[in-house]
């Protein structure tokens, strides 16, 4: 079986599918990210009030990490369904799961109301979120890249990545808005609003997603009766190397992203006494700029190749570690904003944007959903522990921030090595 498909969908269809991928991933990541923001801002106080401030934050970040543990499980389950039943059907299921779990989070009673059952319920719903997002990314990316021509795969595949930026922008924007409420109102009901309104977004996403056509690549696989009975077994038999390398590449941008958007938000608030809104301004600005930089870097990967753009991104992440430490610890809001904008919009995006097309090119079509999902989500499972790990490292360093940029640089180096070793396209036996 070929690792590419002959021909592509009409241009108008490709654009419609790319837009649908972006809208779907926007909703999925909005739902996933609001939990991270809430973990940094309120969950420690509401769900772990009997802990010390540091222990409460660690417990909240541990709950945040549960979603990432679930992601590779979701990648396995929905990768199997996506490679056997179809990309479109799988994406409808994942969007429904995510929307329901997030809406229920908005209704959760706190520790003051039901005691220990409150954090238990929160962890269960977070696990469901993780399952859903574990199956979402691979399908959204494949729908876009498998409809596109080889020459535009980087650009159209990046639309699913743009959805992540828009989702993050919406989540931080909603919390910025809610934080304008008096603190008592924010803690009692304001934090719930971002979770509850997600159900409206899900209906919008479902309407759009149901109107698009199935991937032409999967349709061809089904027509030729080339569907594999157990895709993950075939995947690990022939492409385990690329699954591991895909996970390693994720660490370069994933560790950076969660360190900057989740942990550093809590750090600057606790250590320097900056208002929560101060750092959120930088995160929001980065989210807005990403809407432009992600497709631009995706298009650049169509011109230069995926590998050169990703290599640049990993090396930038390593080199930026020292300036990053200075800018965050300066306690100057403008420098903190610039730190998060530069780190995410240059280093992170240069790795993240082309990875949509690269992951789809790393695996043969009959196991592609499983391969892209499992590789990406294994990396995500590790990166999800960054806020918890970062808080522990900083605590061990006496409150100093330097362990965080050091961790970011090490993972950038890991990503650099992995992208050099990846086999894609005609290099990959199929």
C-alpha positions in Angstrom: 0.0 0.0 0.0 1.3 3.4 -0.8 2.0 6.0 1.8 0.5 8.7 -0.3 -2.7 8.9 -2.2 -3.1 9.7 -5.9 -5.0 12.9 -6.5 -6.8 15.0 -4.1 -10.3 16.5 -3.4 -11.4 19.6 -5.3 -10.0 22.8 -3.9 -13.3 24.1 -2.5 -13.8 20.7 -0.7 -10.2 20.9 0.8 -10.9 24.3 2.2 -14.2 23.3 3.7 -12.6 20.2 5.3 -9.7 22.3 6.6 -12.2 24.8 8.1 -14.1 21.9 9.7 -10.9 20.5 11.1 -10.1 23.9 12.6 -13.5 24.4 14.1 -13.6 20.9 15.6 -10.1 21.1 17.1 -10.9 24.7 18.4 -13.8 23.3 20.4 -11.9 20.2 21.6 -8.8 22.3 22.8 -11.0 25.0 24.2 -12.6 22.4 26.5 -9.2 20.8 27.3 -7.4 24.1 28.0 -10.0 25.7 30.3 -9.2 22.9 32.7 -5.6 23.8 32.7 -6.3 27.5 33.3 -8.7 26.6 36.0 -6.1 24.3 37.6 -3.7 27.2 37.8 -6.3 29.7 39.1 -9.0 28.2 41.2 -9.1 24.4 41.5 -6.5 24.2 44.3 -8.8 26.4 46.5 -12.1 24.8 45.5 -11.3 21.1 45.3 -8.3 20.7 47.7 -8.9 23.4 50.4 -7.5 21.3 53.2 -4.1 21.2 51.6 -1.4 23.9 51.9 -1.2 26.4 49.0 1.6 24.5 47.3 0.2 21.1 48.0 -3.2 22.3 46.7 -1.6 23.5 43.5 0.3 20.2 43.1 -2.9 18.3 43.5 -4.7 20.5 41.0 -1.8 20.0 38.5 -1.9 16.2 39.1 -5.6 16.3 38.2 -4.7 18.3 35.0 -2.1 15.5 34.2 -4.8 12.8 34.3 -6.2 14.0 31.0 -2.8 13.4 29.4 -2.6 9.9 30.8 -5.9 9.2 29.1 -4.7 10.7 25.7 -2.7 7.7 24.5 -5.6 5.4 25.5 -7.9 7.6 23.5 -5.3 7.5 20.6 -5.4 3.7 20.7 -9.2 3.3 20.9 -10.1 6.0 18.4 -7.1 5.2 16.2 -8.5 1.7 15.9 -12.0 3.0 15.1 -10.6 5.6 12.7 -8.6 3.1 10.7 -11.5 0.6 10.6 -14.7 2.6 10.5 -13.6 5.9 9.2 -12.2 9.4 10.1 -15.5 11.3 10.1 -17.5 8.9 12.3 -14.7 8.9 14.9 -14.5 12.7 15.0 -18.2 13.0 15.7 -17.9 10.7 18.7 -14.9 12.5 20.1 -16.5 15.9 19.8 -19.6 14.6 21.6 -17.6 13.0 24.4 -15.6 16.2 25.0 -18.6 18.5 25.0 -20.6 16.5 27.5 -17.6 16.0 29.9 -16.8 19.7 29.8 -20.4 20.8 30.4 -20.6 18.5 33.4 -17.5 20.0 34.8 -19.3 23.3 34.9 -21.9 21.7 37.1 -19.5 20.0 39.5 -20.1 20.6 43.3 -16.9 21.6 45.1 -15.2 20.1 48.1 -17.3 22.3 50.4 -20.5 20.7 49.1 -19.6 16.9 48.8 -16.2 16.5 50.3 -13.7 14.1 48.7 -16.2 13.1 46.0 -15.7 16.5 44.3 -12.0 15.9 43.3 -12.8 12.3 42.4 -15.6 13.4 40.0 -13.4 16.0 38.5 -10.7 13.4 37.8 -13.2 11.1 36.2 -14.4 13.8 33.8 -10.9 14.9 33.1 -10.1 11.3 32.1 -13.0 11.4 29.6 -11.7 14.7 28.2 -8.3 13.1 27.7 -9.9 10.1 25.9 -11.7 12.4 23.5 -8.8 14.7 22.7 -6.6 11.6 22.3 -8.8 10.6 19.3 -9.5 14.0 18.0 -6.2 15.4 16.9 -5.2 12.5 14.6 -8.6 12.4 12.9 -8.8 16.2 12.4 -5.2 16.3 10.9 -5.9 13.3 8.6 -9.1 14.7 7.3 -7.3 17.9 6.3 -4.1 16.3 4.9 -5.8 13.4 3.1 -8.1 15.8 1.3 -5.1 18.1 0.3 -2.6 17.6 -2.5 0.9 16.7 -1.5 2.1 20.2 -2.3 -0.3 21.9 0.1 -0.4 19.3 2.9 1.6 21.4 5.3 -0.6 24.4 4.9 -4.0 22.7 5.1 -2.8 20.3 7.8 -1.9 23.3 9.9 -5.5 24.4 10.1 -6.1 21.7 12.7 -3.2 23.1 14.6 -4.7 26.6 14.3 -7.7 25.2 16.2 -5.4 24.6 19.1 -4.4 28.2 19.1 -7.9 29.5 18.8 -9.1 27.2 21.5 -6.4 28.4 23.8 -7.1 32.0 23.0 -10.8 31.5 23.7 -10.1 29.7 27.0 -7.8 32.4 28.4 -10.0 35.1 27.0 -13.0 33.7 28.8 -11.1 33.5 32.1 -9.8 37.0 31.6 -13.4 38.1 31.2 -14.7 36.2 34.2 -11.9 37.5 36.4 -13.4 41.0 36.0 -16.1 39.8 38.5 -15.6 40.3 42.2 -13.4 37.5 43.5 -16.2 35.9 45.6 -18.4 35.8 42.5 -15.6 34.4 40.4 -14.9 31.6 42.9 -18.6 30.8 43.5 -19.9 30.7 39.9 -17.8 32.8 37.5 -15.3 30.0 36.9 -18.1 27.7 35.8 -19.2 29.8 32.8 -16.3 28.9 30.4 -17.2 25.2 31.0 -20.9 25.6 30.6 -20.9 27.6 27.3 -18.9 24.8 25.6 -22.1 22.9 25.0 -23.1 25.6 22.5 -19.8 25.3 20.7 -20.2 21.6 20.4 -23.6 21.9 18.6 -21.9 24.4 16.2 -19.0 22.0 15.6 -21.3 19.0 15.1 -23.3 20.8 12.5 -20.1 21.7 10.5 -18.5 18.3 11.0 -21.5 16.3 9.8 -21.6 18.2 6.5 -18.1 17.2 5.3 -17.2 14.1 3.2 -15.2 11.2 4.5 -11.4 11.2 3.7 -10.8 10.1 0.1 -7.9 8.0 1.3 -10.0 6.0 3.8 -12.7 5.6 1.1 -10.2 4.1 -1.2 -8.9 1.8 1.5 -12.4 0.6 2.2 -13.2 0.1 -1.4 -10.1 -1.9 -2.0 -10.8 -4.0 1.1 -7.4 -3.0 2.6 -8.8 -2.3 6.1 -6.6 -4.0 8.7 -8.4 -6.1 11.4 -6.2 -4.8 14.3 -4.4 -1.6 13.1 -2.3 -1.1 16.2 -0.8 -4.6 15.9 0.2 -4.0 12.3 1.5 -0.5 13.3 3.7 -1.7 16.1 5.0 -4.6 14.0 6.1 -2.4 11.1 6.4 1.2 12.4 7.1 1.2 16.1 10.3 3.2 15.5 8.3 6.1 14.0 5.8 6.0 16.9 8.6 6.5 19.4 10.2 9.3 17.3 6.8 11.0 17.0 6.4 11.0 20.7 9.9 12.4 21.1 9.2 15.2 18.6 6.1 16.2 20.5 8.2 16.8 23.7 10.1 19.6 22.0 7.0 21.8 21.6 4.6 20.2 24.2 6.9 20.7 27.2 7.5 24.3 26.2 3.8 25.0 25.7 2.5 23.6 29.0 5.4 25.1 31.0 4.6 28.6 29.6 0.8 28.6 29.5 0.0 26.6 32.7 2.9 26.4 35.2 4.4 29.9 34.6 1.0 31.4 35.0 0.8 30.0 38.6 4.5 30.8 39.2 4.4 34.5 38.4 1.3 34.9 40.5 2.6 33.1 43.5 6.3 34.0 43.5 6.2 37.6 42.3 2.7 38.7 43.3 1.7 39.6 39.8 -2.0 39.6 39.3 -3.4 36.5 37.5 -4.5 38.8 34.7 -1.0 40.1 34.1 0.5 37.0 32.7 -2.7 35.9 31.0 -2.4 38.9 28.8 0.8 37.5 27.3 -0.7 34.0 26.9 -3.7 35.6 25.1 -1.5 37.6 22.8 0.5 34.5 21.9 -2.7 32.7 21.1 -3.8 35.5 18.8 -0.5 35.8 17.0 -0.4 32.0 16.5 -3.4 32.2 14.2 -1.1 33.8 11.7 2.2 32.0 12.5 0.9 28.5 12.4 -0.4 28.5 8.8 2.6 30.6 7.7 5.0 28.0 9.0 2.8 25.2 7.6 3.1 26.8 4.2 6.8 27.3 4.7 7.1 23.5 5.3 5.5 23.0 1.9 8.3 25.0 0.3 11.3 24.0 2.4 10.2 20.6 3.7 9.0 19.6 7.1 12.3 18.6 8.6 14.2 21.9 8.0 11.4 24.0 9.6 11.1 21.6 12.6 14.9 21.5 13.1 14.9 25.3 13.2 12.2 25.2 15.8 14.0 22.7 18.1 17.2 24.6 17.9 15.4 27.9 18.7 13.8 26.3 21.7 17.2 25.3 23.1 18.8 28.7 22.4 16.0 30.7 23.9 16.2 29.0 27.3 18.7 31.6 28.8 16.8 34.7 27.5 13.5 33.1 28.7 14.8 32.7 32.2 15.9 36.3 32.3 12.6 37.7 30.9 10.3 35.7 33.3 12.4 36.5 36.4 12.7 40.2 35.6 9.2 40.7 37.1 8.6 43.2 34.2 5.2 42.5 32.7 6.2 43.5 29.2 9.2 41.1 29.2 7.1 38.3 30.5 4.6 38.9 27.7 7.4 38.9 25.1 8.8 35.7 26.6 5.6 33.7 26.1 4.9 35.2 22.7 8.4 34.6 21.3 8.7 31.1 22.8 5.3 29.9 21.5 5.0 31.8 18.2 8.5 31.0 17.0 10.0 28.0 18.8 6.8 26.1 19.5 5.0 26.9 16.3 8.0 26.0 14.1 7.8 22.4 15.5 4.1 22.2 16.0 2.7 23.5 12.7 4.5 21.2 10.3 4.0 18.2 12.5 0.4 17.8 11.3 1.6 16.9 7.7 4.8 15.2 8.9 2.9 12.7 11.2 0.5 11.9 8.4 3.5 11.2 6.1 5.3 9.0 8.7 2.7 6.2 8.5 1.1 4.1 5.7 -2.6 5.0 5.2 -4.1 1.7 6.5 -2.6 2.4 10.0 -2.2 6.2 9.8 -4.9 7.2 12.2 -3.4 4.8 14.9 0.2 5.8 14.1 -0.4 9.6 14.2 -2.6 9.5 17.2 -0.5 7.1 19.3 2.8 8.8 18.6 1.4 12.3 19.2 -0.5 11.3 22.4 2.3 9.4 24.0 4.3 12.6 23.8 1.3 14.4 25.2 1.0 12.0 28.1 4.6 12.9 29.2 4.1 16.7 28.6 1.0 16.7 30.6 3.1 16.2 33.8 5.1 19.3 33.1 3.1 21.6 35.5 3.4 19.0 38.2 7.1 18.3 37.5 7.9 22.0 37.2 6.3 22.8 40.5 8.4 20.0 42.2 11.6 21.2 40.5 11.1 24.8 41.5 10.3 23.7 45.0 13.5 21.7 45.2 15.4 24.8 43.8 14.1 27.0 46.6 11.7 28.8 44.4 14.1 29.6 41.6 12.7 29.5 38.0 15.8 28.3 36.2 14.8 24.5 36.3 12.0 25.4 33.9 13.9 26.8 31.0 16.5 24.0 31.6 13.8 21.4 31.2 12.4 23.2 28.1 15.9 23.2 26.5 16.5 19.5 27.2 13.2 18.5 25.6 14.1 20.8 22.6 17.3 18.8 22.2 15.3 15.5 22.3 13.0 16.8 19.6 16.0 17.8 17.5 17.5 14.3 17.6 14.1 12.6 16.9 13.4 14.7 13.8 16.8 13.8 12.4 16.0 10.1 12.7 12.4 10.1 11.3 11.6 8.4 8.1 8.9 9.8 5.9 7.3 9.4 2.6 9.2 7.1 0.2 11.8 6.5 2.9 9.2 4.6 4.9 8.5 1.0 3.8 4.8 0.4 3.2 
